[in-house]
């Protein structure tokens, strides 16, 4: 059973879609389909249900869990050998939806631990779940729940989420706005699965409303440019006010008790260096980088 075939199987199991998995792996879809068929023939059982949409079946789930543990152990072995060969050097692997909030704590960690290599991977929460199960990352920072077996979670920062409006919009200069007042406004927002869209949908659902979405994109930063161009409204965390030019949009508070973003660390097991990085992030004074009082 080839390791490459197992990695390809995990990609298909995660996406439950051959075309998307093939694009992620950068292989031809027919070749990927043949790899999965050979794997099923070797195991003597189908791993996916193919009636309509491709779905991982019960046998596939069972096999996936074993493959993730096996590949995780292999990765742990590789790291142990690398550490021994390099004379004790260590590596910490950190995944996050965005690395903007982490620049301060990572810089402080590197200054205190120059011998530790920090490897960063940007990914969504669904990818984080698979990476944690497979032992491909040590720590994940996410703004949505990460559901993986034996995962520990720790809240490290809670920040206000703001409404962004074009400078000439009727809401520009308004201190606060209710969700009801936004019912007919056009929104530019990320696709389903990303935290901005999840929060926007929840805020409106909580008021028995539905947001009027005119544009869905995969690049959160691009929504800022589109808001500034007058296409619609959007929502951003406090940190965005320090990353983007202040004059390009008008910032408005949303009068809802749960209009905030919660950042949490997630891990399964932590080597010593990863434990130190976790402590560095958890103990970081986030307000020194992004004060909550700025308006």
N, C-alpha and C positions, 0 to 999 in steps of 0.2 A: 504494500500500500504506500504510494508515493506521498511525500509531504506536500508537494505542490497541489496534488489532487485534494488533499484534506483542506488546505487553505482555500482552494476554489469552492469546495463544498460549503465551507463556513460563509463565504460571500453570498452564495446562492441562498443558503438558509436564512441569512440576515435579510436579504432583499426580497426573497420569495418572488423573484422576477429575473429571468435569464438575461434580458437585454441590459438592465441596470447593473447586474453583477458583472457581465462581460465588459461593460464600459468602465466600471470601477477597477477591474483586474487588467484592463487593456488587452483583452484577448478576443478572438472572434467568437461570436455566439455559437456557431455550429461546433467549434472545438470544445467550448465549455459544456455544451449539451452532451457531447460524446464522453467527456471526462466524468460527468455525473452518471451517465448510463453504465460506464465501466465500473465505477465504484459500487453502484447498486448490484451489478452482476457479481462482483467479487463478494459482496456481503450476502447475496442471495435473497435480497428483499428490497422493495421500493422505499425510497426515503421521502418522496414527495407525492402528494395527490395532484393529478393533472387534469381533473375534471373542471373545466373553466380556468380560474386563476390558479397558478402554481402555488401550492401550500405545503409546508413541511408537515409530514404526518407524524403519528406517535412514535414510529420506529426512527424517523429522522430526528425528532427531538431527543430521543434516548442516545442516538449516535452522536449528535451535535454536542451534548453535554460531555461525553467521554472524549471527543476530539479536542474540545476546548481545554479540558484538564490536561490531556496529554501534551498538547502544544505549549500549554503554560509551563509544564514541568521541563520541557525541552528548552524553552526560553530561559527559565531559571538556571538550568545547567549551563547554557551558553554564557550567561552573565557571570556565573561562579568561576568558570574557566577564564573568562576575560579578566576578571578581577585578580585571579591568581597570577596570570601572565603579566599583567601590568603592575604587579607589586603592590596590590592593595587599593588601587584606584577604584572608585565606585561611580555608579550611574543612577540617576533618578529620572524616571519617565513620567511626565506630567501631561495630561490631556485637559483641554478646556474648550468651551464654545468660543471664547475670546480671550486674548492674552493681555488686553489693555488694563484690566484691574490688577494683573499680576506683575507688572513691570517693577514696582517698588519692592515687594517681598522677594522676588527672584533675584533682583540686584543685590539686596542685603544678604540673601543666602549665599550667593556666589562670593561676595566679599568675605564672608566668614568661613566659607568652605571652598576655597579655590581648587582643591584637588578633586571635587565632585563634578562630574559632567551632568548637566541638566538637559534632557532631551524633551522637546515640546512637540505635541501633536494637537492640531485643531480638529475637533470632531463634534458631532451632535450627540445628544444623550443616548440615542439608540445604539450608535457605534460604541459609545463608552461602555454600555452594558456588555457588549460582546468582548471588548478589549479587556475589561476587568475579569470576565469569566475565563478568558484565554491567557491571562497573565501577561498581556502585552503592554500594560501600563501599571504604574504603582498608585498614582493619585489622579483623581478627576475633579475638576471644578465645574459645577453645573448650576443652572438656574431652574432646572426641572428635576423631578425625582429620577434617580438612576436605580433601576430594578435589576439587580443581579444577586445570585445566591451568596449568603454570608457577607454581604456588604455592610460596612459601617459608614454612617453619615454624620457630618458635623457642620452646623451652620456657622459661617465665618463672617458674613456681612449682609446687612439688609439696607437697601437704598430706595429712595423715592423714585417713582417713574413719572415723567412729565409728558404733557401733550405738547407737540411741536406744531406750529401753524405758520403759514407764509407771513412775512412781515406786514403785508397790507390786509390781512384777513380780519374779519369782524371781531375775532377773539383776541387779536393782538393787543396786548396791554391789559387784558382782563386778568385778575388775580387768580381766580378759581372758576372752574366750570363743572357742571354736573354731567353725568353720563347722558341723562335725558336731553340735555341741550346739544348733544353731539349726534342725536339720532339720524338727522338728515345730512350730516356732513360726509364728504367722500374721504376714504382712508387709503393711504399707501402703506402696505404692511408686508411682513415676511410671510412665507407659506406656512401651512399647517405643520406642526411639529416643532417649530421654533418658538422660544418663550414669548416673544412679542405678540405673535398671533394668538398663542394660548391665552395670554393675559387679556388681550383686547376682546376676544370671544367671551371670556369669563365675565369681564366687567359688564358687557352688554347683556349677556344671558341673565346675570344677577338682577338686572332691571327689566327683564322680560322684553328685551329689544334685540335687534340683530344689526351689527355694523354694516355700513354701506361701503364695501371694499371695491375699489376701482382698479387696483393694481396689486398683484402678489409677486414678490421677487425673492431670490435666495440670498441677496446681499443686504444685510441690515444697514450698512453704511450708505448704500445707494438710496435708501428711502429718505435720508436727510437731504440729499441733493434734490430729489423730486419734490419734497415738501417746500424747499426754498424756491423752486421753480413755479410754485403755485398749483401743483397738481392735486394736492390734498393734504390731510393731516396725518400724523403718525404719533407713536409713543416711543420714548427713549428713557433709559435709566439716567440717574444723576451723573454718572461718569461721562456720559456723552457730551454734557455741557462743557467739559474741559477738553474733550477730544476734537470737537467741531467748532468752527467760528461762531461766536456768540451772535453776530449781527445778521446771519443768514436766515434765521428763523426766530419766531417769538415763542417763548416758553410759558406755558400755562399750567397751573396745578389742576389736578383732577380731584373733585370732591367725592372720594370714595375711600372707605377705610382700608381697602386692600390693594390700593394702587401702588404697589412696590415690587421690587425684585429681591429675591432671597438667593444668595450664593452659598452653596454647600460643597464641602469636600467629601469625596467618596473613595473608599478603598476596601480591599479584601485582606491583604496582608502587607505589612510595610517593613522593608529592610531598614537598617539603622539610618542610612542617609535620607531615605524617604520620610522616616519619622521626624528627622530634624527639619526637613522642608515643610512637612505638615504643621509643625509647631510654629515655624516662621510665618506661614500664611495665616494660621489661626490667631496668632498673637499680634498680627499687623494692625497698626492704627490707620484704618482706611481713610478717616477724615483728614489726615494730614496731606493726603494726595488729592482728595476730592471732597472738600468741605460741604456738608449738607446745607449750610446756610446760604449759599450763593443763589441769587435770583437773577 
